[in-house]
Amino acid sequence: MHEYQLVDGDETVYRDGTIKLHTPEGFEGMRKAGRLAAEILDACADMVKPGVTTGSIDDAIRGMMLDAGAVPATLGYRGYAHSSCISINHVICHGIPGDKVLKDGDILNIDVTPLVDGWHGDTSRMFYAGEPPLKARKLVEVTYECLMLGIQAAQPGARLGDIGAAIEAHANQFRYGVVREFCGHGLGRLFHDAPEVVHAAKAGTGPELKPGMFFTIEPMINLGKPWAKVLGDGWTAVTRDKSLSAQFEHSIAITETGNEIFTKSPTGRDCPPYM
């Protein structure tokens, strides 16, 4: 059995394994945080180009958060020293920004989480540096489709496993690998909380989706096999077979009639190419 906890407004919450159900005040907090996160990724679309370093993008992201009165949730999290994660080509997730220079044809994921008035707006998108090859573009497009199919499956009364089943079924059509080692998660006033949202699952399994649940869906899809490994820095996760990887992430809520996406782009820049 899975335990649920009703969280009212600014009530203090703990990472105690319960699945939090939020009231309208929580929805308002997440809308504000999610909007800022989406606006930051919109701005990143104009920064990503060959010759730019990932560190300069991270610096700009940190500046945008601070200018908006927010705090980068990743900065100092478990010793992490940056305001975003930037994952290029065969890096699955948690790529560390630095002196790496983007090259023509690179694909990359930028993952941001501004903390706004105590609420976490967690989202990521793929970007193209120049003109990537067709196989890379197709992987990115299918990964975005996986995300949206997962969100479509996230309905009140459904089961958490229905999300992963929808994602896995779509990826399998293209013989892509769905990463198992990393998953989505509950969030709100806590950065990472219950439940874990796996992206390869059996339909009809897992906790029931109830109105007021907040969580991320963030499928990581590999062009090759699904297996990952973490490098010696303790953060960077790469594909074991060095195949390309792509990821998209939204923070969503379950509502009485369906779901709400908190981190949707206000300018329609949800999937590249961005004009």
C-alpha positions as CSV (number, residue, x, y, z in Angstrom):
1,M,0.0,0.0,0.0
2,H,1.1,3.5,-0.8
3,E,0.5,6.2,1.8
4,Y,-0.7,9.7,0.7
5,Q,-0.4,12.9,2.7
6,L,-2.5,16.1,2.2
7,V,-0.3,19.1,2.1
8,D,-2.0,22.5,2.8
9,G,-0.3,25.6,1.4
10,D,2.9,26.4,3.2
11,E,2.8,23.4,5.5
12,T,6.3,22.0,6.2
13,V,6.8,18.6,4.5
14,Y,9.4,15.9,4.9
15,R,10.9,13.3,2.7
16,D,9.1,10.5,4.6
17,G,8.0,8.2,1.7
18,T,4.5,9.6,1.5
19,I,3.0,10.8,-1.7
20,K,2.0,14.4,-1.2
21,L,-1.4,15.7,-2.4
22,H,-1.4,19.5,-2.7
23,T,-4.1,22.2,-2.4
24,P,-4.7,25.2,-4.7
25,E,-1.9,27.2,-2.9
26,G,0.6,24.5,-4.0
27,F,-0.7,24.7,-7.6
28,E,-0.1,28.5,-7.6
29,G,3.4,28.1,-6.3
30,M,4.3,25.5,-8.9
31,R,2.8,27.5,-11.7
32,K,5.2,30.4,-10.8
33,A,8.2,28.2,-10.5
34,G,7.4,26.2,-13.6
35,R,6.9,29.4,-15.6
36,L,10.3,30.8,-14.7
37,A,12.0,27.5,-15.5
38,A,10.3,27.4,-18.9
39,E,11.2,31.0,-19.6
40,I,14.9,30.3,-18.8
41,L,14.9,27.4,-21.3
42,D,13.3,29.6,-23.9
43,A,16.2,32.0,-23.5
44,C,18.7,29.1,-23.8
45,A,17.4,28.5,-27.3
46,D,19.1,31.7,-28.4
47,M,22.4,30.9,-26.6
48,V,23.0,27.3,-27.9
49,K,25.3,27.5,-31.0
50,P,28.7,26.1,-32.0
51,G,31.6,27.8,-30.3
52,V,29.8,28.5,-27.1
53,T,30.9,26.8,-23.8
54,T,28.5,25.0,-21.5
55,G,29.9,27.0,-18.6
56,S,28.9,30.3,-20.2
57,I,25.3,28.9,-20.6
58,D,25.3,27.9,-17.0
59,D,26.5,31.3,-15.9
60,A,23.6,32.9,-17.9
61,I,21.1,30.5,-16.3
62,R,22.3,31.4,-12.8
63,G,22.0,35.1,-13.6
64,M,18.5,34.7,-14.9
65,M,17.4,32.9,-11.8
66,L,18.9,35.4,-9.4
67,D,17.6,38.3,-11.4
68,A,14.1,36.8,-11.0
69,G,14.5,36.4,-7.2
70,A,14.9,32.6,-7.5
71,V,17.7,30.3,-6.3
72,P,19.2,27.5,-8.4
73,A,18.1,24.4,-6.6
74,T,21.1,22.4,-8.0
75,L,23.7,24.9,-6.7
76,G,25.2,23.1,-3.6
77,Y,22.8,20.1,-3.9
78,R,24.9,17.2,-2.6
79,G,28.0,19.2,-3.4
80,Y,27.0,20.0,-7.0
81,A,28.6,23.4,-7.9
82,H,26.5,24.5,-10.9
83,S,23.1,26.0,-11.6
84,S,22.1,23.5,-14.4
85,C,23.0,20.2,-15.9
86,I,24.1,20.2,-19.5
87,S,24.4,16.8,-21.2
88,I,25.9,16.5,-24.7
89,N,25.5,13.7,-27.2
90,H,26.1,10.4,-25.4
91,V,25.7,11.9,-21.9
92,I,22.4,10.8,-20.6
93,C,22.0,13.2,-17.7
94,H,23.8,15.2,-15.0
95,G,26.4,16.6,-17.4
96,I,28.6,19.2,-15.6
97,P,28.9,22.6,-17.3
98,G,32.4,23.9,-17.9
99,D,35.0,24.6,-20.6
100,K,33.4,22.2,-23.1
101,V,32.8,24.0,-26.4
102,L,29.8,23.1,-28.4
103,K,30.4,21.8,-31.9
104,D,28.3,21.9,-35.0
105,G,26.0,18.8,-34.9
106,D,25.9,18.4,-31.2
107,I,22.6,17.6,-29.4
108,L,22.3,18.6,-25.8
109,N,19.9,18.6,-22.9
110,I,19.7,21.5,-20.5
111,D,18.1,20.8,-17.1
112,V,17.1,23.6,-14.8
113,T,15.4,23.9,-11.4
114,P,14.7,27.4,-10.1
115,L,13.5,27.5,-6.5
116,V,10.8,30.2,-6.3
117,D,9.3,31.1,-3.0
118,G,10.0,27.5,-1.8
119,W,8.7,25.7,-4.9
120,H,10.8,23.8,-7.4
121,G,10.2,24.2,-11.1
122,D,12.1,21.3,-12.7
123,T,12.3,20.9,-16.4
124,S,14.7,20.1,-19.3
125,R,14.7,20.3,-23.1
126,M,16.9,19.2,-25.9
127,F,18.8,21.7,-28.1
128,Y,20.7,21.6,-31.4
129,A,24.1,23.2,-31.8
130,G,24.1,23.9,-35.6
131,E,22.8,21.0,-37.8
132,P,22.8,17.6,-36.2
133,P,22.6,14.4,-38.3
134,L,19.2,13.0,-39.2
135,K,19.5,10.1,-36.7
136,A,20.0,12.5,-33.9
137,R,17.0,14.6,-34.9
138,K,14.9,11.5,-35.1
139,L,16.0,10.4,-31.6
140,V,15.1,13.9,-30.2
141,E,11.7,13.9,-31.9
142,V,10.8,10.5,-30.6
143,T,12.0,11.3,-27.1
144,Y,9.7,14.3,-27.0
145,E,6.8,12.1,-28.2
146,C,7.6,9.7,-25.4
147,L,7.4,12.5,-22.9
148,M,4.0,13.7,-24.2
149,L,2.6,10.1,-24.4
150,G,3.7,9.6,-20.8
151,I,1.9,12.8,-19.8
152,Q,-1.2,11.8,-21.7
153,A,-1.2,8.6,-19.6
154,A,-1.0,10.5,-16.4
155,Q,-4.7,10.7,-15.5
156,P,-6.6,10.6,-12.2
157,G,-7.4,7.0,-11.4
158,A,-4.7,5.6,-13.6
159,R,-1.6,3.9,-12.2
160,L,2.0,5.2,-12.1
161,G,3.1,2.2,-14.3
162,D,0.8,3.4,-17.1
163,I,3.2,6.3,-17.7
164,G,6.3,4.1,-18.1
165,A,4.3,1.6,-20.2
166,A,3.3,4.3,-22.7
167,I,6.9,5.6,-22.9
168,E,8.5,2.2,-23.3
169,A,5.9,1.1,-26.0
170,H,6.7,4.1,-28.1
171,A,10.5,3.9,-27.8
172,N,10.4,0.2,-28.6
173,Q,8.8,0.9,-32.0
174,F,12.1,2.6,-33.0
175,R,14.3,0.0,-31.2
176,Y,15.6,2.7,-28.9
177,G,16.7,1.9,-25.3
178,V,14.8,3.4,-22.4
179,V,17.2,4.2,-19.5
180,R,16.3,2.4,-16.3
181,E,18.9,3.8,-13.9
182,F,17.3,7.2,-13.6
183,C,13.7,8.2,-13.2
184,G,11.2,11.0,-12.6
185,H,10.2,12.0,-9.1
186,G,7.7,13.8,-6.9
187,L,8.5,17.4,-6.2
188,G,7.0,20.6,-4.8
189,R,8.6,22.1,-1.7
190,L,11.0,19.2,-1.8
191,F,13.4,18.8,-4.8
192,H,13.1,15.0,-5.0
193,D,10.3,13.2,-3.2
194,A,8.0,10.2,-3.6
195,P,6.9,8.7,-5.9
196,E,9.7,7.5,-8.3
197,V,8.4,7.7,-11.9
198,V,10.1,5.0,-13.9
199,H,10.0,5.2,-17.7
200,A,9.8,1.5,-18.5
201,A,7.0,-0.1,-16.5
202,K,4.0,-2.5,-16.7
203,A,0.6,-0.8,-17.2
204,G,-1.8,-1.1,-14.2
205,T,1.0,-1.3,-11.6
206,G,2.2,1.2,-9.0
207,P,0.4,3.8,-6.9
208,E,-2.9,5.3,-8.1
209,L,-2.6,8.8,-9.5
210,K,-4.7,11.2,-7.4
211,P,-5.6,14.9,-7.8
212,G,-2.9,17.0,-6.1
213,M,0.1,14.9,-6.9
214,F,3.1,16.8,-8.3
215,F,5.9,14.9,-10.1
216,T,8.3,15.0,-13.1
217,I,8.2,12.8,-16.1
218,E,11.6,12.9,-17.8
219,P,12.3,10.0,-20.1
220,M,15.9,9.3,-21.2
221,I,16.0,7.5,-24.5
222,N,19.2,6.0,-26.1
223,L,19.8,5.5,-29.7
224,G,21.3,2.1,-28.8
225,K,21.1,0.0,-25.7
226,P,19.4,1.3,-22.5
227,W,22.3,0.8,-20.2
228,A,24.1,3.7,-18.4
229,K,27.2,4.2,-16.3
230,V,28.3,7.1,-14.1
231,L,31.7,8.5,-14.6
232,G,34.3,9.1,-11.9
233,D,33.1,12.6,-11.1
234,G,30.1,11.0,-9.5
235,W,27.6,12.9,-11.6
236,T,27.9,12.5,-15.3
237,A,25.9,9.5,-16.6
238,V,26.7,8.2,-20.1
239,T,25.5,5.5,-22.4
240,R,27.6,2.3,-22.0
241,D,27.7,1.8,-25.8
242,K,28.5,5.5,-26.5
243,S,25.3,5.9,-28.5
244,L,23.4,9.2,-28.5
245,S,20.9,9.9,-25.8
246,A,18.1,12.4,-25.5
247,Q,15.8,13.6,-22.7
248,F,12.9,15.9,-22.1
249,E,11.3,16.7,-18.7
250,H,8.2,18.4,-17.5
251,S,6.8,19.0,-14.0
252,I,3.1,18.2,-13.9
253,A,0.2,17.9,-11.5
254,I,-2.7,15.4,-11.5
255,T,-6.0,17.3,-11.5
256,E,-9.6,16.3,-11.1
257,T,-10.1,16.0,-14.8
258,G,-6.6,15.2,-16.2
259,N,-3.3,16.9,-15.6
260,E,-1.6,20.3,-15.7
261,I,1.9,20.9,-17.2
262,F,3.7,23.5,-15.0
263,T,6.8,23.9,-17.3
264,K,5.3,24.2,-20.8
265,S,7.1,26.8,-22.9
266,P,5.1,30.1,-23.1
267,T,6.5,30.7,-26.6
268,G,6.0,27.2,-28.0
269,R,9.7,26.3,-27.8
270,D,9.0,22.8,-26.3
271,C,10.9,20.8,-28.9
272,P,13.7,21.8,-31.4
273,P,14.3,23.2,-33.9
274,Y,13.6,26.5,-32.2
275,M,12.9,29.5,-34.5
